Amino acid sequence: MKINKQMVDSMLSLNDEQLWQMIKMIAAGSGVDISQIKAPPQNLSAIRNAISSMSDDDIKRASEIIEIYKKSK
């Protein structure tokens, strides 16, 4: 799954449950199973803050890291 600015912006409009589902979907698409993890609300707030401050370079690097991880599996 390719992360882009549009995806990041759309993630910010999701409620906490939807955001966590999206994160799990991205992780699963990258070969990481976090389906059994429950996200405490304070963690989702921190994740939402991190997502909102992502620059284009951050998004590009996140995509690169995901691709490297997928290739190493």
mmCIF file as Biopython writes it, N, C-alpha, C and O atoms, coordinates in Angstrom:
data_model
#
loop_
_atom_site.group_PDB
_atom_site.id
_atom_site.type_symbol
_atom_site.label_atom_id
_atom_site.label_alt_id
_atom_site.label_comp_id
_atom_site.label_asym_id
_atom_site.label_entity_id
_atom_site.label_seq_id
_atom_site.pdbx_PDB_ins_code
_atom_site.Cartn_x
_atom_site.Cartn_y
_atom_site.Cartn_z
_atom_site.occupancy
_atom_site.B_iso_or_equiv
_atom_site.auth_seq_id
_atom_site.auth_asym_id
_atom_site.pdbx_PDB_model_num
ATOM 1   N N  . MET A ? 1  ? 0.836   -1.174  0.000  1.0 0.0 1  A 1 
ATOM 2   C CA . MET A ? 1  ? 0.000   0.000   0.000  1.0 0.0 1  A 1 
ATOM 3   C C  . MET A ? 1  ? 0.885   1.244   0.000  1.0 0.0 1  A 1 
ATOM 4   O O  . MET A ? 1  ? 1.807   1.371   0.806  1.0 0.0 1  A 1 
ATOM 5   N N  . LYS A ? 2  ? 0.594   2.123   -0.888 1.0 0.0 2  A 1 
ATOM 6   C CA . LYS A ? 2  ? 1.358   3.355   -1.021 1.0 0.0 2  A 1 
ATOM 7   C C  . LYS A ? 2  ? 0.702   4.456   -0.193 1.0 0.0 2  A 1 
ATOM 8   O O  . LYS A ? 2  ? -0.491  4.724   -0.332 1.0 0.0 2  A 1 
ATOM 9   N N  . ILE A ? 3  ? 1.487   5.080   0.657  1.0 0.0 3  A 1 
ATOM 10  C CA . ILE A ? 3  ? 0.978   6.178   1.469  1.0 0.0 3  A 1 
ATOM 11  C C  . ILE A ? 3  ? 1.206   7.479   0.706  1.0 0.0 3  A 1 
ATOM 12  O O  . ILE A ? 3  ? 2.291   7.715   0.174  1.0 0.0 3  A 1 
ATOM 13  N N  . ASN A ? 4  ? 0.177   8.318   0.657  1.0 0.0 4  A 1 
ATOM 14  C CA . ASN A ? 4  ? 0.324   9.623   0.014  1.0 0.0 4  A 1 
ATOM 15  C C  . ASN A ? 4  ? -0.392  10.673  0.855  1.0 0.0 4  A 1 
ATOM 16  O O  . ASN A ? 4  ? -1.076  10.340  1.824  1.0 0.0 4  A 1 
ATOM 17  N N  . LYS A ? 5  ? -0.235  11.931  0.485  1.0 0.0 5  A 1 
ATOM 18  C CA . LYS A ? 5  ? -0.806  13.044  1.251  1.0 0.0 5  A 1 
ATOM 19  C C  . LYS A ? 5  ? -2.324  12.930  1.344  1.0 0.0 5  A 1 
ATOM 20  O O  . LYS A ? 5  ? -2.905  13.224  2.389  1.0 0.0 5  A 1 
ATOM 21  N N  . GLN A ? 6  ? -2.961  12.511  0.274  1.0 0.0 6  A 1 
ATOM 22  C CA . GLN A ? 6  ? -4.423  12.361  0.283  1.0 0.0 6  A 1 
ATOM 23  C C  . GLN A ? 6  ? -4.853  11.326  1.320  1.0 0.0 6  A 1 
ATOM 24  O O  . GLN A ? 6  ? -5.827  11.542  2.042  1.0 0.0 6  A 1 
ATOM 25  N N  . MET A ? 7  ? -4.141  10.209  1.401  1.0 0.0 7  A 1 
ATOM 26  C CA . MET A ? 7  ? -4.463  9.177   2.378  1.0 0.0 7  A 1 
ATOM 27  C C  . MET A ? 7  ? -4.264  9.713   3.798  1.0 0.0 7  A 1 
ATOM 28  O O  . MET A ? 7  ? -5.099  9.495   4.676  1.0 0.0 7  A 1 
ATOM 29  N N  . VAL A ? 8  ? -3.158  10.409  4.008  1.0 0.0 8  A 1 
ATOM 30  C CA . VAL A ? 8  ? -2.875  10.973  5.325  1.0 0.0 8  A 1 
ATOM 31  C C  . VAL A ? 8  ? -3.975  11.948  5.737  1.0 0.0 8  A 1 
ATOM 32  O O  . VAL A ? 8  ? -4.465  11.897  6.865  1.0 0.0 8  A 1 
ATOM 33  N N  . ASP A ? 9  ? -4.356  12.826  4.829  1.0 0.0 9  A 1 
ATOM 34  C CA . ASP A ? 9  ? -5.414  13.796  5.129  1.0 0.0 9  A 1 
ATOM 35  C C  . ASP A ? 9  ? -6.744  13.103  5.423  1.0 0.0 9  A 1 
ATOM 36  O O  . ASP A ? 9  ? -7.478  13.519  6.319  1.0 0.0 9  A 1 
ATOM 37  N N  . SER A ? 10 ? -7.052  12.054  4.674  1.0 0.0 10 A 1 
ATOM 38  C CA . SER A ? 10 ? -8.315  11.363  4.902  1.0 0.0 10 A 1 
ATOM 39  C C  . SER A ? 10 ? -8.306  10.622  6.236  1.0 0.0 10 A 1 
ATOM 40  O O  . SER A ? 10 ? -9.347  10.491  6.880  1.0 0.0 10 A 1 
ATOM 41  N N  . MET A ? 11 ? -7.140  10.137  6.654  1.0 0.0 11 A 1 
ATOM 42  C CA . MET A ? 11 ? -7.038  9.448   7.932  1.0 0.0 11 A 1 
ATOM 43  C C  . MET A ? 11 ? -7.391  10.386  9.085  1.0 0.0 11 A 1 
ATOM 44  O O  . MET A ? 11 ? -7.980  9.962   10.080 1.0 0.0 11 A 1 
ATOM 45  N N  . LEU A ? 12 ? -7.035  11.643  8.949  1.0 0.0 12 A 1 
ATOM 46  C CA . LEU A ? 12 ? -7.289  12.607  10.018 1.0 0.0 12 A 1 
ATOM 47  C C  . LEU A ? 12 ? -8.771  12.893  10.210 1.0 0.0 12 A 1 
ATOM 48  O O  . LEU A ? 12 ? -9.180  13.346  11.279 1.0 0.0 12 A 1 
ATOM 49  N N  . SER A ? 13 ? -9.576  12.635  9.195  1.0 0.0 13 A 1 
ATOM 50  C CA . SER A ? 13 ? -11.006 12.897  9.303  1.0 0.0 13 A 1 
ATOM 51  C C  . SER A ? 13 ? -11.772 11.721  9.915  1.0 0.0 13 A 1 
ATOM 52  O O  . SER A ? 13 ? -12.969 11.834  10.178 1.0 0.0 13 A 1 
ATOM 53  N N  . LEU A ? 14 ? -11.099 10.605  10.142 1.0 0.0 14 A 1 
ATOM 54  C CA . LEU A ? 14 ? -11.740 9.412   10.688 1.0 0.0 14 A 1 
ATOM 55  C C  . LEU A ? 14 ? -11.906 9.519   12.204 1.0 0.0 14 A 1 
ATOM 56  O O  . LEU A ? 14 ? -11.114 10.179  12.877 1.0 0.0 14 A 1 
ATOM 57  N N  . ASN A ? 15 ? -12.934 8.869   12.734 1.0 0.0 15 A 1 
ATOM 58  C CA . ASN A ? 15 ? -13.032 8.797   14.195 1.0 0.0 15 A 1 
ATOM 59  C C  . ASN A ? 15 ? -11.983 7.798   14.687 1.0 0.0 15 A 1 
ATOM 60  O O  . ASN A ? 15 ? -11.335 7.131   13.881 1.0 0.0 15 A 1 
ATOM 61  N N  . ASP A ? 16 ? -11.816 7.695   16.004 1.0 0.0 16 A 1 
ATOM 62  C CA . ASP A ? 16 ? -10.743 6.860   16.551 1.0 0.0 16 A 1 
ATOM 63  C C  . ASP A ? 16 ? -10.841 5.403   16.114 1.0 0.0 16 A 1 
ATOM 64  O O  . ASP A ? 16 ? -9.829  4.801   15.755 1.0 0.0 16 A 1 
ATOM 65  N N  . GLU A ? 17 ? -12.025 4.831   16.137 1.0 0.0 17 A 1 
ATOM 66  C CA . GLU A ? 17 ? -12.187 3.429   15.735 1.0 0.0 17 A 1 
ATOM 67  C C  . GLU A ? 17 ? -11.831 3.238   14.259 1.0 0.0 17 A 1 
ATOM 68  O O  . GLU A ? 17 ? -11.144 2.282   13.898 1.0 0.0 17 A 1 
ATOM 69  N N  . GLN A ? 18 ? -12.296 4.142   13.420 1.0 0.0 18 A 1 
ATOM 70  C CA . GLN A ? 18 ? -11.995 4.059   11.990 1.0 0.0 18 A 1 
ATOM 71  C C  . GLN A ? 18 ? -10.502 4.255   11.735 1.0 0.0 18 A 1 
ATOM 72  O O  . GLN A ? 18 ? -9.915  3.582   10.887 1.0 0.0 18 A 1 
ATOM 73  N N  . LEU A ? 19 ? -9.897  5.177   12.473 1.0 0.0 19 A 1 
ATOM 74  C CA . LEU A ? 19 ? -8.456  5.416   12.325 1.0 0.0 19 A 1 
ATOM 75  C C  . LEU A ? 19 ? -7.679  4.158   12.680 1.0 0.0 19 A 1 
ATOM 76  O O  . LEU A ? 19 ? -6.760  3.771   11.959 1.0 0.0 19 A 1 
ATOM 77  N N  . TRP A ? 20 ? -8.043  3.517   13.788 1.0 0.0 20 A 1 
ATOM 78  C CA . TRP A ? 20 ? -7.346  2.296   14.196 1.0 0.0 20 A 1 
ATOM 79  C C  . TRP A ? 20 ? -7.547  1.185   13.165 1.0 0.0 20 A 1 
ATOM 80  O O  . TRP A ? 20 ? -6.613  0.435   12.880 1.0 0.0 20 A 1 
ATOM 81  N N  . GLN A ? 21 ? -8.739  1.070   12.609 1.0 0.0 21 A 1 
ATOM 82  C CA . GLN A ? 21 ? -8.986  0.071   11.570 1.0 0.0 21 A 1 
ATOM 83  C C  . GLN A ? 21 ? -8.111  0.339   10.347 1.0 0.0 21 A 1 
ATOM 84  O O  . GLN A ? 21 ? -7.573  -0.596  9.754  1.0 0.0 21 A 1 
ATOM 85  N N  . MET A ? 22 ? -7.967  1.607   9.967  1.0 0.0 22 A 1 
ATOM 86  C CA . MET A ? 22 ? -7.116  1.978   8.833  1.0 0.0 22 A 1 
ATOM 87  C C  . MET A ? 22 ? -5.654  1.644   9.117  1.0 0.0 22 A 1 
ATOM 88  O O  . MET A ? 22 ? -4.950  1.136   8.244  1.0 0.0 22 A 1 
ATOM 89  N N  . ILE A ? 23 ? -5.204  1.926   10.320 1.0 0.0 23 A 1 
ATOM 90  C CA . ILE A ? 23 ? -3.827  1.608   10.701 1.0 0.0 23 A 1 
ATOM 91  C C  . ILE A ? 23 ? -3.600  0.102   10.632 1.0 0.0 23 A 1 
ATOM 92  O O  . ILE A ? 23 ? -2.568  -0.351  10.136 1.0 0.0 23 A 1 
ATOM 93  N N  . LYS A ? 24 ? -4.563  -0.676  11.130 1.0 0.0 24 A 1 
ATOM 94  C CA . LYS A ? 24 ? -4.430  -2.135  11.066 1.0 0.0 24 A 1 
ATOM 95  C C  . LYS A ? 24 ? -4.408  -2.620  9.620  1.0 0.0 24 A 1 
ATOM 96  O O  . LYS A ? 24 ? -3.677  -3.554  9.289  1.0 0.0 24 A 1 
ATOM 97  N N  . MET A ? 25 ? -5.199  -1.995  8.765  1.0 0.0 25 A 1 
ATOM 98  C CA . MET A ? 25 ? -5.233  -2.381  7.355  1.0 0.0 25 A 1 
ATOM 99  C C  . MET A ? 25 ? -3.885  -2.065  6.685  1.0 0.0 25 A 1 
ATOM 100 O O  . MET A ? 25 ? -3.369  -2.879  5.919  1.0 0.0 25 A 1 
ATOM 101 N N  . ILE A ? 26 ? -3.330  -0.911  6.968  1.0 0.0 26 A 1 
ATOM 102 C CA . ILE A ? 26 ? -2.023  -0.544  6.402  1.0 0.0 26 A 1 
ATOM 103 C C  . ILE A ? 26 ? -0.955  -1.509  6.900  1.0 0.0 26 A 1 
ATOM 104 O O  . ILE A ? 26 ? -0.112  -1.963  6.125  1.0 0.0 26 A 1 
ATOM 105 N N  . ALA A ? 27 ? -0.990  -1.823  8.196  1.0 0.0 27 A 1 
ATOM 106 C CA . ALA A ? 27 ? -0.019  -2.764  8.759  1.0 0.0 27 A 1 
ATOM 107 C C  . ALA A ? 27 ? -0.155  -4.135  8.105  1.0 0.0 27 A 1 
ATOM 108 O O  . ALA A ? 27 ? 0.846   -4.743  7.726  1.0 0.0 27 A 1 
ATOM 109 N N  . ALA A ? 28 ? -1.377  -4.621  7.972  1.0 0.0 28 A 1 
ATOM 110 C CA . ALA A ? 28 ? -1.608  -5.936  7.363  1.0 0.0 28 A 1 
ATOM 111 C C  . ALA A ? 28 ? -1.123  -5.953  5.920  1.0 0.0 28 A 1 
ATOM 112 O O  . ALA A ? 28 ? -0.540  -6.940  5.472  1.0 0.0 28 A 1 
ATOM 113 N N  . GLY A ? 29 ? -1.358  -4.872  5.195  1.0 0.0 29 A 1 
ATOM 114 C CA . GLY A ? 29 ? -0.898  -4.772  3.813  1.0 0.0 29 A 1 
ATOM 115 C C  . GLY A ? 29 ? 0.610   -4.764  3.702  1.0 0.0 29 A 1 
ATOM 116 O O  . GLY A ? 29 ? 1.172   -5.047  2.644  1.0 0.0 29 A 1 
ATOM 117 N N  . SER A ? 30 ? 1.264   -4.433  4.815  1.0 0.0 30 A 1 
ATOM 118 C CA . SER A ? 30 ? 2.724   -4.407  4.852  1.0 0.0 30 A 1 
ATOM 119 C C  . SER A ? 30 ? 3.301   -5.675  5.472  1.0 0.0 30 A 1 
ATOM 120 O O  . SER A ? 30 ? 4.514   -5.805  5.633  1.0 0.0 30 A 1 
ATOM 121 N N  . GLY A ? 31 ? 2.412   -6.609  5.818  1.0 0.0 31 A 1 
ATOM 122 C CA . GLY A ? 31 ? 2.876   -7.872  6.372  1.0 0.0 31 A 1 
ATOM 123 C C  . GLY A ? 31 ? 3.019   -7.877  7.883  1.0 0.0 31 A 1 
ATOM 124 O O  . GLY A ? 31 ? 3.658   -8.775  8.433  1.0 0.0 31 A 1 
ATOM 125 N N  . VAL A ? 32 ? 2.440   -6.895  8.572  1.0 0.0 32 A 1 
ATOM 126 C CA . VAL A ? 32 ? 2.531   -6.817  10.023 1.0 0.0 32 A 1 
ATOM 127 C C  . VAL A ? 32 ? 1.147   -7.058  10.608 1.0 0.0 32 A 1 
ATOM 128 O O  . VAL A ? 32 ? 0.191   -6.370  10.251 1.0 0.0 32 A 1 
ATOM 129 N N  . ASP A ? 33 ? 1.040   -8.030  11.503 1.0 0.0 33 A 1 
ATOM 130 C CA . ASP A ? 33 ? -0.251  -8.353  12.108 1.0 0.0 33 A 1 
ATOM 131 C C  . ASP A ? 33 ? -0.374  -7.668  13.465 1.0 0.0 33 A 1 
ATOM 132 O O  . ASP A ? 33 ? 0.270   -8.074  14.433 1.0 0.0 33 A 1 
ATOM 133 N N  . ILE A ? 34 ? -1.196  -6.637  13.532 1.0 0.0 34 A 1 
ATOM 134 C CA . ILE A ? 34 ? -1.462  -5.965  14.801 1.0 0.0 34 A 1 
ATOM 135 C C  . ILE A ? 34 ? -2.935  -6.116  15.176 1.0 0.0 34 A 1 
ATOM 136 O O  . ILE A ? 34 ? -3.470  -5.337  15.966 1.0 0.0 34 A 1 
ATOM 137 N N  . SER A ? 35 ? -3.573  -7.116  14.607 1.0 0.0 35 A 1 
ATOM 138 C CA . SER A ? 35 ? -5.013  -7.285  14.786 1.0 0.0 35 A 1 
ATOM 139 C C  . SER A ? 35 ? -5.414  -7.531  16.236 1.0 0.0 35 A 1 
ATOM 140 O O  . SER A ? 35 ? -6.546  -7.232  16.616 1.0 0.0 35 A 1 
ATOM 141 N N  . GLN A ? 36 ? -4.520  -8.064  17.044 1.0 0.0 36 A 1 
ATOM 142 C CA . GLN A ? 36 ? -4.852  -8.358  18.438 1.0 0.0 36 A 1 
ATOM 143 C C  . GLN A ? 36 ? -4.537  -7.202  19.388 1.0 0.0 36 A 1 
ATOM 144 O O  . GLN A ? 36 ? -4.802  -7.294  20.587 1.0 0.0 36 A 1 
ATOM 145 N N  . ILE A ? 37 ? -3.985  -6.138  18.867 1.0 0.0 37 A 1 
ATOM 146 C CA . ILE A ? 37 ? -3.609  -4.995  19.703 1.0 0.0 37 A 1 
ATOM 147 C C  . ILE A ? 37 ? -4.786  -4.042  19.825 1.0 0.0 37 A 1 
ATOM 148 O O  . ILE A ? 37 ? -5.422  -3.687  18.833 1.0 0.0 37 A 1 
ATOM 149 N N  . LYS A ? 38 ? -5.064  -3.637  21.050 1.0 0.0 38 A 1 
ATOM 150 C CA . LYS A ? 38 ? -6.090  -2.627  21.314 1.0 0.0 38 A 1 
ATOM 151 C C  . LYS A ? 38 ? -5.371  -1.291  21.488 1.0 0.0 38 A 1 
ATOM 152 O O  . LYS A ? 38 ? -4.399  -1.200  22.238 1.0 0.0 38 A 1 
ATOM 153 N N  . ALA A ? 39 ? -5.839  -0.272  20.806 1.0 0.0 39 A 1 
ATOM 154 C CA . ALA A ? 39 ? -5.193  1.036   20.875 1.0 0.0 39 A 1 
ATOM 155 C C  . ALA A ? 39 ? -5.859  1.898   21.941 1.0 0.0 39 A 1 
ATOM 156 O O  . ALA A ? 39 ? -7.019  2.280   21.790 1.0 0.0 39 A 1 
ATOM 157 N N  . PRO A ? 40 ? -5.135  2.211   23.021 1.0 0.0 40 A 1 
ATOM 158 C CA . PRO A ? 40 ? -5.694  3.113   24.029 1.0 0.0 40 A 1 
ATOM 159 C C  . PRO A ? 40 ? -5.926  4.503   23.431 1.0 0.0 40 A 1 
ATOM 160 O O  . PRO A ? 40 ? -5.155  4.948   22.581 1.0 0.0 40 A 1 
ATOM 161 N N  . PRO A ? 41 ? -6.977  5.185   23.868 1.0 0.0 41 A 1 
ATOM 162 C CA . PRO A ? 41 ? -7.301  6.508   23.305 1.0 0.0 41 A 1 
ATOM 163 C C  . PRO A ? 41 ? -6.140  7.496   23.314 1.0 0.0 41 A 1 
ATOM 164 O O  . PRO A ? 41 ? -5.990  8.273   22.371 1.0 0.0 41 A 1 
ATOM 165 N N  . GLN A ? 42 ? -5.312  7.483   24.367 1.0 0.0 42 A 1 
ATOM 166 C CA . GLN A ? 42 ? -4.190  8.418   24.405 1.0 0.0 42 A 1 
ATOM 167 C C  . GLN A ? 42 ? -3.167  8.108   23.315 1.0 0.0 42 A 1 
ATOM 168 O O  . GLN A ? 42 ? -2.513  9.019   22.807 1.0 0.0 42 A 1 
ATOM 169 N N  . ASN A ? 43 ? -3.022  6.834   22.951 1.0 0.0 43 A 1 
ATOM 170 C CA . ASN A ? 43 ? -2.119  6.480   21.854 1.0 0.0 43 A 1 
ATOM 171 C C  . ASN A ? 43 ? -2.676  6.962   20.522 1.0 0.0 43 A 1 
ATOM 172 O O  . ASN A ? 43 ? -1.928  7.440   19.669 1.0 0.0 43 A 1 
ATOM 173 N N  . LEU A ? 44 ? -3.978  6.840   20.345 1.0 0.0 44 A 1 
ATOM 174 C CA . LEU A ? 44 ? -4.586  7.314   19.102 1.0 0.0 44 A 1 
ATOM 175 C C  . LEU A ? 44 ? -4.446  8.822   18.975 1.0 0.0 44 A 1 
ATOM 176 O O  . LEU A ? 44 ? -4.258  9.340   17.874 1.0 0.0 44 A 1 
ATOM 177 N N  . SER A ? 45 ? -4.536  9.521   20.081 1.0 0.0 45 A 1 
ATOM 178 C CA . SER A ? 45 ? -4.339  10.970  20.060 1.0 0.0 45 A 1 
ATOM 179 C C  . SER A ? 45 ? -2.914  11.301  19.628 1.0 0.0 45 A 1 
ATOM 180 O O  . SER A ? 45 ? -2.705  12.213  18.828 1.0 0.0 45 A 1 
ATOM 181 N N  . ALA A ? 46 ? -1.942  10.573  20.148 1.0 0.0 46 A 1 
ATOM 182 C CA . ALA A ? 46 ? -0.543  10.790  19.773 1.0 0.0 46 A 1 
ATOM 183 C C  . ALA A ? 46 ? -0.315  10.428  18.311 1.0 0.0 46 A 1 
ATOM 184 O O  . ALA A ? 46 ? 0.411   11.124  17.601 1.0 0.0 46 A 1 
ATOM 185 N N  . ILE A ? 47 ? -0.933  9.338   17.860 1.0 0.0 47 A 1 
ATOM 186 C CA . ILE A ? 47 ? -0.809  8.938   16.454 1.0 0.0 47 A 1 
ATOM 187 C C  . ILE A ? 47 ? -1.432  10.001  15.559 1.0 0.0 47 A 1 
ATOM 188 O O  . ILE A ? 47 ? -0.857  10.377  14.537 1.0 0.0 47 A 1 
ATOM 189 N N  . ARG A ? 48 ? -2.601  10.482  15.945 1.0 0.0 48 A 1 
ATOM 190 C CA . ARG A ? 48 ? -3.279  11.521  15.158 1.0 0.0 48 A 1 
ATOM 191 C C  . ARG A ? 48 ? -2.406  12.788  15.074 1.0 0.0 48 A 1 
ATOM 192 O O  . ARG A ? 48 ? -2.314  13.409  14.015 1.0 0.0 48 A 1 
ATOM 193 N N  . ASN A ? 49 ? -1.772  13.164  16.187 1.0 0.0 49 A 1 
ATOM 194 C CA . ASN A ? 49 ? -0.878  14.330  16.188 1.0 0.0 49 A 1 
ATOM 195 C C  . ASN A ? 49 ? 0.322   14.105  15.266 1.0 0.0 49 A 1 
ATOM 196 O O  . ASN A ? 49 ? 0.731   15.005  14.533 1.0 0.0 49 A 1 
ATOM 197 N N  . ALA A ? 50 ? 0.875   12.899  15.314 1.0 0.0 50 A 1 
ATOM 198 C CA . ALA A ? 50 ? 2.019   12.586  14.451 1.0 0.0 50 A 1 
ATOM 199 C C  . ALA A ? 50 ? 1.623   12.619  12.980 1.0 0.0 50 A 1 
ATOM 200 O O  . ALA A ? 50 ? 2.354   13.154  12.146 1.0 0.0 50 A 1 
ATOM 201 N N  . ILE A ? 51 ? 0.471   12.048  12.665 1.0 0.0 51 A 1 
ATOM 202 C CA . ILE A ? 51 ? -0.006  12.038  11.284 1.0 0.0 51 A 1 
ATOM 203 C C  . ILE A ? 51 ? -0.222  13.461  10.776 1.0 0.0 51 A 1 
ATOM 204 O O  . ILE A ? 51 ? 0.116   13.781  9.637  1.0 0.0 51 A 1 
ATOM 205 N N  . SER A ? 52 ? -0.786  14.305  11.632 1.0 0.0 52 A 1 
ATOM 206 C CA . SER A ? 52 ? -1.101  15.674  11.200 1.0 0.0 52 A 1 
ATOM 207 C C  . SER A ? 52 ? 0.142   16.505  10.925 1.0 0.0 52 A 1 
ATOM 208 O O  . SER A ? 52 ? 0.081   17.497  10.200 1.0 0.0 52 A 1 
ATOM 209 N N  . SER A ? 53 ? 1.260   16.105  11.499 1.0 0.0 53 A 1 
ATOM 210 C CA . SER A ? 53 ? 2.480   16.891  11.290 1.0 0.0 53 A 1 
ATOM 211 C C  . SER A ? 53 ? 3.415   16.289  10.242 1.0 0.0 53 A 1 
ATOM 212 O O  . SER A ? 53 ? 4.544   16.752  10.082 1.0 0.0 53 A 1 
ATOM 213 N N  . MET A ? 54 ? 2.952   15.259  9.528  1.0 0.0 54 A 1 
ATOM 214 C CA . MET A ? 54 ? 3.811   14.620  8.513  1.0 0.0 54 A 1 
ATOM 215 C C  . MET A ? 54 ? 4.020   15.541  7.315  1.0 0.0 54 A 1 
ATOM 216 O O  . MET A ? 54 ? 3.072   16.077  6.741  1.0 0.0 54 A 1 
ATOM 217 N N  . SER A ? 55 ? 5.277   15.702  6.962  1.0 0.0 55 A 1 
ATOM 218 C CA . SER A ? 55 ? 5.611   16.463  5.759  1.0 0.0 55 A 1 
ATOM 219 C C  . SER A ? 55 ? 5.602   15.514  4.561  1.0 0.0 55 A 1 
ATOM 220 O O  . SER A ? 55 ? 5.480   14.300  4.722  1.0 0.0 55 A 1 
ATOM 221 N N  . ASP A ? 56 ? 5.730   16.070  3.378  1.0 0.0 56 A 1 
ATOM 222 C CA . ASP A ? 56 ? 5.806   15.227  2.178  1.0 0.0 56 A 1 
ATOM 223 C C  . ASP A ? 56 ? 7.006   14.288  2.261  1.0 0.0 56 A 1 
ATOM 224 O O  . ASP A ? 56 ? 6.920   13.134  1.841  1.0 0.0 56 A 1 
ATOM 225 N N  . ASP A ? 57 ? 8.131   14.778  2.803  1.0 0.0 57 A 1 
ATOM 226 C CA . ASP A ? 57 ? 9.313   13.928  2.959  1.0 0.0 57 A 1 
ATOM 227 C C  . ASP A ? 57 ? 9.060   12.806  3.968  1.0 0.0 57 A 1 
ATOM 228 O O  . ASP A ? 57 ? 9.525   11.682  3.774  1.0 0.0 57 A 1 
ATOM 229 N N  . ASP A ? 58 ? 8.324   13.106  5.044  1.0 0.0 58 A 1 
ATOM 230 C CA . ASP A ? 58 ? 7.983   12.077  6.029  1.0 0.0 58 A 1 
ATOM 231 C C  . ASP A ? 58 ? 7.121   10.988  5.397  1.0 0.0 58 A 1 
ATOM 232 O O  . ASP A ? 58 ? 7.330   9.799   5.639  1.0 0.0 58 A 1 
ATOM 233 N N  . ILE A ? 59 ? 6.161   11.402  4.593  1.0 0.0 59 A 1 
ATOM 234 C CA . ILE A ? 59 ? 5.274   10.450  3.925  1.0 0.0 59 A 1 
ATOM 235 C C  . ILE A ? 59 ? 6.072   9.574   2.966  1.0 0.0 59 A 1 
ATOM 236 O O  . ILE A ? 59 ? 5.868   8.362   2.905  1.0 0.0 59 A 1 
ATOM 237 N N  . LYS A ? 60 ? 6.975   10.192  2.222  1.0 0.0 60 A 1 
ATOM 238 C CA . LYS A ? 60 ? 7.814   9.437   1.286  1.0 0.0 60 A 1 
ATOM 239 C C  . LYS A ? 60 ? 8.679   8.424   2.041  1.0 0.0 60 A 1 
ATOM 240 O O  . LYS A ? 60 ? 8.807   7.274   1.622  1.0 0.0 60 A 1 
ATOM 241 N N  . ARG A ? 61 ? 9.261   8.852   3.140  1.0 0.0 61 A 1 
ATOM 242 C CA . ARG A ? 61 ? 10.129  7.965   3.915  1.0 0.0 61 A 1 
ATOM 243 C C  . ARG A ? 61 ? 9.316   6.816   4.532  1.0 0.0 61 A 1 
ATOM 244 O O  . ARG A ? 61 ? 9.778   5.675   4.558  1.0 0.0 61 A 1 
ATOM 245 N N  . ALA A ? 62 ? 8.124   7.111   5.021  1.0 0.0 62 A 1 
ATOM 246 C CA . ALA A ? 62 ? 7.270   6.054   5.580  1.0 0.0 62 A 1 
ATOM 247 C C  . ALA A ? 62 ? 6.962   5.006   4.509  1.0 0.0 62 A 1 
ATOM 248 O O  . ALA A ? 62 ? 6.996   3.806   4.779  1.0 0.0 62 A 1 
ATOM 249 N N  . SER A ? 63 ? 6.666   5.465   3.305  1.0 0.0 63 A 1 
ATOM 250 C CA . SER A ? 63 ? 6.395   4.534   2.204  1.0 0.0 63 A 1 
ATOM 251 C C  . SER A ? 63 ? 7.620   3.690   1.892  1.0 0.0 63 A 1 
ATOM 252 O O  . SER A ? 63 ? 7.503   2.491   1.637  1.0 0.0 63 A 1 
ATOM 253 N N  . GLU A ? 64 ? 8.796   4.312   1.912  1.0 0.0 64 A 1 
ATOM 254 C CA . GLU A ? 64 ? 10.030  3.578   1.651  1.0 0.0 64 A 1 
ATOM 255 C C  . GLU A ? 64 ? 10.283  2.522   2.720  1.0 0.0 64 A 1 
ATOM 256 O O  . GLU A ? 64 ? 10.684  1.400   2.408  1.0 0.0 64 A 1 
ATOM 257 N N  . ILE A ? 65 ? 10.050  2.881   3.975  1.0 0.0 65 A 1 
ATOM 258 C CA . ILE A ? 65 ? 10.262  1.939   5.078  1.0 0.0 65 A 1 
ATOM 259 C C  . ILE A ? 65 ? 9.314   0.749   4.948  1.0 0.0 65 A 1 
ATOM 260 O O  . ILE A ? 65 ? 9.716   -0.395  5.164  1.0 0.0 65 A 1 
ATOM 261 N N  . ILE A ? 66 ? 8.081   1.013   4.604  1.0 0.0 66 A 1 
ATOM 262 C CA . ILE A ? 66 ? 7.106   -0.076  4.427  1.0 0.0 66 A 1 
ATOM 263 C C  . ILE A ? 66 ? 7.548   -0.994  3.296  1.0 0.0 66 A 1 
ATOM 264 O O  . ILE A ? 66 ? 7.477   -2.216  3.432  1.0 0.0 66 A 1 
ATOM 265 N N  . GLU A ? 67 ? 7.998   -0.434  2.196  1.0 0.0 67 A 1 
ATOM 266 C CA . GLU A ? 67 ? 8.451   -1.256  1.063  1.0 0.0 67 A 1 
ATOM 267 C C  . GLU A ? 67 ? 9.671   -2.090  1.433  1.0 0.0 67 A 1 
ATOM 268 O O  . GLU A ? 67 ? 9.755   -3.258  1.055  1.0 0.0 67 A 1 
ATOM 269 N N  . ILE A ? 68 ? 10.622  -1.507  2.168  1.0 0.0 68 A 1 
ATOM 270 C CA . ILE A ? 68 ? 11.801  -2.258  2.614  1.0 0.0 68 A 1 
ATOM 271 C C  . ILE A ? 68 ? 11.377  -3.407  3.507  1.0 0.0 68 A 1 
ATOM 272 O O  . ILE A ? 68 ? 11.871  -4.525  3.361  1.0 0.0 68 A 1 
ATOM 273 N N  . TYR A ? 69 ? 10.460  -3.139  4.434  1.0 0.0 69 A 1 
ATOM 274 C CA . TYR A ? 69 ? 9.985   -4.175  5.338  1.0 0.0 69 A 1 
ATOM 275 C C  . TYR A ? 69 ? 9.307   -5.304  4.577  1.0 0.0 69 A 1 
ATOM 276 O O  . TYR A ? 69 ? 9.548   -6.478  4.856  1.0 0.0 69 A 1 
ATOM 277 N N  . LYS A ? 70 ? 8.460   -4.951  3.615  1.0 0.0 70 A 1 
ATOM 278 C CA . LYS A ? 70 ? 7.752   -5.966  2.827  1.0 0.0 70 A 1 
ATOM 279 C C  . LYS A ? 70 ? 8.718   -6.847  2.062  1.0 0.0 70 A 1 
ATOM 280 O O  . LYS A ? 70 ? 8.500   -8.054  1.953  1.0 0.0 70 A 1 
ATOM 281 N N  . LYS A ? 71 ? 9.782   -6.264  1.529  1.0 0.0 71 A 1 
ATOM 282 C CA . LYS A ? 71 ? 10.755  -7.036  0.756  1.0 0.0 71 A 1 
ATOM 283 C C  . LYS A ? 71 ? 11.588  -7.947  1.645  1.0 0.0 71 A 1 
ATOM 284 O O  . LYS A ? 71 ? 12.096  -8.968  1.182  1.0 0.0 71 A 1 
ATOM 285 N N  . SER A ? 72 ? 11.733  -7.589  2.913  1.0 0.0 72 A 1 
ATOM 286 C CA . SER A ? 72 ? 12.546  -8.403  3.823  1.0 0.0 72 A 1 
ATOM 287 C C  . SER A ? 72 ? 11.800  -9.603  4.379  1.0 0.0 72 A 1 
ATOM 288 O O  . SER A ? 72 ? 12.410  -10.470 5.003  1.0 0.0 72 A 1 
ATOM 289 N N  . LYS A ? 73 ? 10.491  -9.669  4.165  1.0 0.0 73 A 1 
ATOM 290 C CA . LYS A ? 73 ? 9.669   -10.767 4.705  1.0 0.0 73 A 1 
ATOM 291 C C  . LYS A ? 73 ? 9.762   -11.980 3.837  1.0 0.0 73 A 1 
ATOM 292 O O  . LYS A ? 73 ? 9.139   -13.000 4.133  1.0 0.0 73 A 1 
#
